[in-house]
Amino acid sequence: MKNAPDKLQWHPAFCAAAGLEFHEDIERLELKPEYNLSKGPIRIDLLIIKEESDRRIKNEIGHIMRTYNVIEYKSPEDALTIDDFYKTVGYACLYKGYGERVDAVPINELTVSIFRAKRPEKMFLTLQKYGHKIKEKYSGIYYVTERLPFPVQIIVTQELEPREHRSLRILSNHAKKEDVEEFLKEVEKMNTPRERQNVEAVLQVSVKANDELYREIRRDANMCDALRELMKDDIEREVSAARKLGESEGEVRGKAMGEVVGEAKIILKMNHSGMSPENIASITGKDLDEINAILEGKVPVLG
């Protein structure tokens, strides 16, 4: 029986996407992923603390935000129910209650944002039944008002304005080709280490969740170059790890065999991540026929 594939790590990628969304204001925001509310397992997906509460965040997702902002993210596989809604509101109340001193987190400086790829129709109906009002403030951004102690918004990422929110829109297992291509173009001008790290984190999950789409995109030479450049550090880490494995195996099997095994594993790993034989050849400098032989199993890869 084959091992089940590793579960995609959507939450770290979402936190990276949040960093890209708010990059224009990032120097005055403190993003705290998986913030522990207590010594126990209660944890907030992302806590954003805004240093200057009177200055509005440029990104429209941040227009509602005040000083302390509790963020809940639901991956594409997760449901968003009425209980999830109140649980997140409860997390925000607990965050206030666990302040270092009395009223250290003023209730009028607290907000909640909940992200999900698709609109939670059933939850919206239940919220209205309970007396809350829902207003679409911007495309895909719904403000929930009435009977709540602080501002709350629901962000439906697949309904967001594409030109402004590509990083969130490609965090889907049904990403659109146009969104990915435009994202790759947009992030070419992001050069700070933090931005590059966030871009890589988003792409890692998006690529794994949309294998066929990225295979298609890689057939475009320009897009392939952009994607390879953006994920260069990640690819180099994989290559280095595979080579070390090959060298380790070479101690037992002989150096020459170890190098062959290591290189073959690099090529198989690249292909598994969605790279075509042609793109692998351009990266490794290997002959295309040799690469195809490895992918077809004609070159044995032991271990």
Salt bridges, closest charged atoms under 4 A:
GLU21 OE1 - HIS165 ND1 2.62
ASP25 OD1 - ARG28 NH2 2.68
GLU27 OE2 - ARG194 NH2 3.23
GLU30 OE2 - LYS32 NZ 3.57
GLU34 OE1 - ARG43 NH1 3.72
ASP45 OD2 - HIS11 NE2 3.53
GLU52 OE1 - ARG55 NH1 3.37
GLU60 OE2 - HIS165 NE2 2.93
GLU72 OE2 - LYS74 NZ 3.59
ASP84 OD1 - LYS74 NZ 3.47
ASP84 OD1 - LYS87 NZ 3.92
ASP103 OD1 - LYS96 NZ 2.62
GLU121 OE2 - ARG119 NH1 3.48
GLU159 OE2 - ARG119 NE 2.99
GLU161 OE2 - ARG163 NE 2.89
ASP179 OD1 - ARG166 NH1 2.48
ASP179 OD2 - ARG169 NE 2.93
GLU181 OE2 - LYS177 NZ 3.94
GLU182 OE2 - LYS185 NZ 3.58
GLU186 OE2 - ARG166 NE 3.62
GLU195 OE2 - HIS23 ND1 3.86
GLU200 OE1 - ARG237 NH2 3.38
ASP211 OD2 - ARG215 NE 2.79
GLU216 OE2 - LYS177 NZ 3.10
ASP225 OD1 - ARG228 NH2 2.64
GLU229 OE2 - LYS232 NZ 3.44
ASP234 OD1 - ARG237 NH2 3.44
GLU249 OE1 - ARG253 NH1 3.30
GLU249 OE2 - LYS265 NZ 3.19
GLU263 OE1 - LYS286 NZ 2.66
GLU290 OE2 - LYS286 NZ 3.56
GLU296 OE1 - LYS298 NZ 3.20
